[in-house]
Amino acid sequence: MKMVTGIGILLAFYGVGVLASEWLHVPLPGNLVGMLLLTLGLVTGWVRMEWVEQASLLLVRHMMLFFVPIIVGVVGYLKWFVQAPWPIALSMTVAPMLVMLVTGRVVQRYLHRQQQKTQASVPEERRTLDA
């Protein structure tokens, strides 16, 4: 039942993101707006991680299946790759590396802050010299 609930929540955020993107004329794709709203919901506590965790893990586990249609669609643009291989190859390698670096830095900062919070919340043990 958690899986169905999680998929429902994810689809609801996707739908709200698409509608918000269209109605508010936001220059972002609706799925990205939905992901940002989901992130906001998780950070603020409106959505609990337990509600979407199983569905998210399932989708991430099978993520490559979602890329197959995109990869097949790229075949139609091979003529452009032949005309300008270096700019395309450079953008295909540099852009993902930048995304990974920025994501890694953000996660490291987040984990460092979480570690500082847990250390600050644990009272320091006082030691005395008893003879």
C-alpha positions in Angstrom: 0.0 0.0 0.0 2.9 2.3 0.7 4.1 1.9 -2.9 0.7 3.0 -4.3 0.5 5.9 -2.0 4.1 7.0 -2.8 3.5 6.8 -6.6 0.2 8.8 -6.1 2.1 11.5 -4.1 4.8 11.7 -6.8 2.3 11.9 -9.6 0.4 14.6 -7.7 3.5 16.7 -7.4 4.2 16.1 -11.0 0.7 17.2 -12.0 0.8 20.3 -9.8 4.2 21.2 -11.2 2.9 20.9 -14.8 -0.2 23.0 -14.0 1.8 25.6 -12.1 4.3 25.9 -14.9 1.6 26.5 -17.5 -0.6 28.8 -15.4 2.1 30.9 -14.0 4.1 31.0 -17.2 7.3 29.8 -15.4 10.2 29.3 -17.8 10.9 25.9 -16.3 9.5 22.5 -17.3 6.6 21.3 -15.3 8.3 18.2 -14.1 11.2 20.3 -12.6 8.7 22.6 -10.9 7.0 19.5 -9.4 10.4 18.2 -8.2 11.1 21.5 -6.6 7.7 21.5 -4.9 8.3 17.9 -3.7 11.7 19.0 -2.3 10.1 21.9 -0.6 7.5 19.6 0.9 10.2 17.1 2.2 12.3 19.9 3.7 9.4 21.6 5.4 7.9 18.3 6.6 4.6 18.5 4.7 5.6 15.3 3.1 7.3 12.6 5.0 10.1 10.6 3.5 8.4 7.3 4.5 5.5 8.2 2.2 7.5 8.4 -1.0 10.7 6.3 -0.2 9.6 3.0 -1.6 8.2 4.5 -4.8 11.3 6.6 -5.3 13.6 3.6 -4.8 11.6 1.6 -7.4 11.8 4.5 -9.9 15.5 5.1 -9.3 16.2 1.3 -9.6 14.6 1.2 -13.0 15.6 4.7 -14.2 17.5 3.4 -17.2 14.3 2.2 -18.7 13.0 5.8 -18.8 16.1 6.9 -20.8 15.7 4.3 -23.6 13.1 6.4 -25.6 15.3 9.5 -25.2 18.4 7.6 -26.4 16.5 6.2 -29.4 15.3 9.8 -30.2 18.8 11.1 -30.2 19.6 8.8 -33.2 17.5 11.2 -35.3 20.0 14.0 -34.6 23.2 12.2 -35.5 23.6 14.4 -38.6 24.2 17.4 -36.3 26.7 15.4 -34.3 28.6 14.7 -37.5 28.6 18.4 -38.5 29.8 19.7 -35.1 31.2 16.8 -33.0 33.5 18.8 -30.7 30.9 21.3 -29.2 28.4 18.6 -28.7 30.8 16.1 -27.2 32.2 18.8 -25.0 28.8 19.8 -23.8 27.8 16.1 -23.2 30.9 15.6 -21.0 31.4 18.9 -19.2 27.7 19.6 -18.3 27.2 16.3 -16.5 30.5 16.7 -14.7 29.5 20.2 -13.5 26.1 18.8 -12.3 27.8 16.0 -10.4 30.3 18.4 -8.8 27.7 20.9 -7.8 25.4 18.2 -6.5 28.3 16.6 -4.6 29.2 19.9 -3.0 25.6 20.6 -1.9 25.2 17.1 -0.4 28.6 17.5 1.4 27.5 20.8 2.9 24.1 19.4 3.9 25.7 16.4 5.6 28.3 18.6 7.3 25.5 20.8 8.7 23.5 17.8 9.8 26.6 16.4 11.6 27.1 19.8 13.3 23.5 19.8 14.4 23.7 16.3 15.9 27.0 17.2 17.7 25.5 20.4 19.1 22.4 18.5 20.3 24.4 15.9 22.2 25.5 17.3 25.5 29.2 17.2 26.1 30.3 14.7 28.7 32.0 16.2 31.7 34.9 14.4 33.1 36.3 15.0 36.5 39.4 13.7 38.2 38.3 11.7 41.1 41.2 10.5 43.2 
